Structure formats: structure tokens, C-alpha cells
Amino acid sequence: MNGKFIISIVSEDKKGLLNQITSVFNKKNYEIESLCVARTDIRNIVMITVEALLPSEDLQNTLFKLERFIEVYRADAHCAKTHHLRKVAFFSVSKEIMTSYSWSAIQKYGASITGVFEDSFLLEKTGTDADIQELYNKLDGSHLLSFCKTTLVLKESMSNMEGLF
């Protein structure tokens, strides 16, 4: 049975690295839900976060394969059910949605306006999938023009870098 895991990889930044990492998942037909690469304060070191569905019994072998790449210093996994990956979501909404009820809902869910356009607003919300889904459900309808969600770094992932450099 597949579980959702958040895999944090500390690696040297190298051309073609993402292709190598995704090939580990693609060869076994594991679904990648999100992939994020973030630069660190250490020159040429990146933190890669992969949110993927794979069998629990294959997790350790997958981590082993990832750590076999010369550039990878460490790969760790966390169960997505117990470690909530924070994400940032963007909602493009029409200006007509901005009634007092809608504005109070937007404030209630911790979203902020980050862009004002001729016929729309761009809202931004940081939180877990559940937090973002709750706001999405409130905004869903003819006034929601588009939606996008990206992954951020798992707080526990920062401990992956301790003692490496």
C-alpha cells in the first residue's frame, strides 16, 4: 500500500541532478506530487523536497538509491500524515468577489492580497494542504479564476544540514 512521504535531500547543486532524482521515482512508477529546490546559505548546496507516493516497504531502498549519487550528502523521509509540509498557494480571483463577506473570509483564512490587476486580485496563502483546501472551498466558484500551489521546505528538513558542513 502506498503512503505519502516527504523526502528531504541535501545536495551539491549540479546540472542534471533533478533528472537523476526524478528517475529514481519514475523507474518504479512512483507518483511525485510536488518537487521543490531551494538554495541554502552554503555555496552550491541545495535543499530538495520531494512529496511522493510510494510503498512504505520501498522507502529505505529509495533513500539508499538517492544517497548513492555523489552529489547527495543526505536523504531523509518523513511520513506526510505526521509531518505537515507547509505550502504556499496563489489564488487569482475576480474583483467581483470582494464583498464584505468574501473579504472577511479571506482574512479569516490568513490570505493576503499580493497583486492587484485590472479585473482581478492575486491572493497568497501559506499553510498545510488542509488549510489551503479550506480556503479553496470558500473561494471555489465563478470568481476563482485560477489556482496554484507550491511546496516549501519541511521544518524538520533543516536538521538534515546540521553537522554536514
Solvent accessible surface area in square Angstrom, and as a share of the most:
residue,aa,sasa,rsa
1,M,205,0.91
2,N,87,0.44
3,G,21,0.20
4,K,60,0.26
5,F,20,0.08
6,I,1,0.00
7,I,0,0.00
8,S,0,0.00
9,I,0,0.00
10,V,0,0.00
11,S,0,0.00
12,E,71,0.32
13,D,56,0.29
14,K,95,0.40
15,K,193,0.82
16,G,42,0.40
17,L,6,0.03
18,L,71,0.35
19,N,111,0.57
20,Q,61,0.27
21,I,0,0.00
22,T,28,0.16
23,S,35,0.23
24,V,16,0.09
25,F,0,0.00
26,N,98,0.50
27,K,169,0.72
28,K,104,0.44
29,N,139,0.71
30,Y,19,0.07
31,E,101,0.45
32,I,50,0.25
33,E,78,0.35
34,S,23,0.15
35,L,65,0.32
36,C,26,0.16
37,V,67,0.39
38,A,30,0.23
39,R,174,0.64
40,T,34,0.20
41,D,139,0.72
42,I,58,0.29
43,R,199,0.73
44,N,75,0.38
45,I,10,0.05
46,V,3,0.02
47,M,3,0.01
48,I,1,0.01
49,T,0,0.00
50,V,0,0.00
51,E,4,0.02
52,A,0,0.00
53,L,44,0.22
54,L,0,0.00
55,P,23,0.14
56,S,66,0.43
57,E,131,0.59
58,D,42,0.22
59,L,20,0.10
60,Q,129,0.57
61,N,75,0.39
62,T,5,0.03
63,L,16,0.08
64,F,120,0.50
65,K,67,0.28
66,L,0,0.00
67,E,75,0.34
68,R,161,0.59
69,F,41,0.17
70,I,164,0.84
71,E,18,0.08
72,V,11,0.06
73,Y,91,0.35
74,R,75,0.27
75,A,5,0.04
76,D,45,0.23
77,A,26,0.20
78,H,35,0.16
79,C,49,0.29
80,A,15,0.12
81,K,169,0.71
82,T,99,0.58
83,H,54,0.24
84,H,113,0.50
85,L,8,0.04
86,R,91,0.33
87,K,9,0.04
88,V,18,0.10
89,A,0,0.00
90,F,61,0.26
91,F,0,0.00
92,S,24,0.15
93,V,0,0.00
94,S,11,0.07
95,K,73,0.31
96,E,121,0.54
97,I,13,0.07
98,M,52,0.23
99,T,75,0.44
100,S,102,0.66
101,Y,155,0.59
102,S,15,0.10
103,W,92,0.32
104,S,58,0.37
105,A,11,0.08
106,I,0,0.00
107,Q,105,0.47
108,K,152,0.64
109,Y,26,0.10
110,G,53,0.51
111,A,10,0.08
112,S,57,0.37
113,I,58,0.29
114,T,71,0.41
115,G,13,0.13
116,V,97,0.56
117,F,113,0.47
118,E,155,0.70
119,D,102,0.53
120,S,14,0.09
121,F,31,0.13
122,L,48,0.24
123,L,0,0.00
124,E,53,0.24
125,K,23,0.10
126,T,53,0.31
127,G,1,0.01
128,T,27,0.15
129,D,49,0.25
130,A,73,0.57
131,D,54,0.28
132,I,2,0.01
133,Q,92,0.41
134,E,88,0.40
135,L,0,0.00
136,Y,61,0.23
137,N,94,0.48
138,K,105,0.44
139,L,7,0.03
140,D,87,0.45
141,G,45,0.43
142,S,104,0.67
143,H,68,0.30
144,L,25,0.13
145,L,99,0.49
146,S,64,0.42
147,F,77,0.32
148,C,70,0.42
149,K,82,0.35
150,T,57,0.33
151,T,8,0.04
152,L,67,0.33
153,V,42,0.24
154,L,4,0.02
155,K,149,0.63
156,E,67,0.30
157,S,0,0.00
158,M,110,0.49
159,S,60,0.39
160,N,6,0.03
161,M,24,0.11
162,E,124,0.55
163,G,82,0.79
164,L,49,0.25
165,F,118,0.49
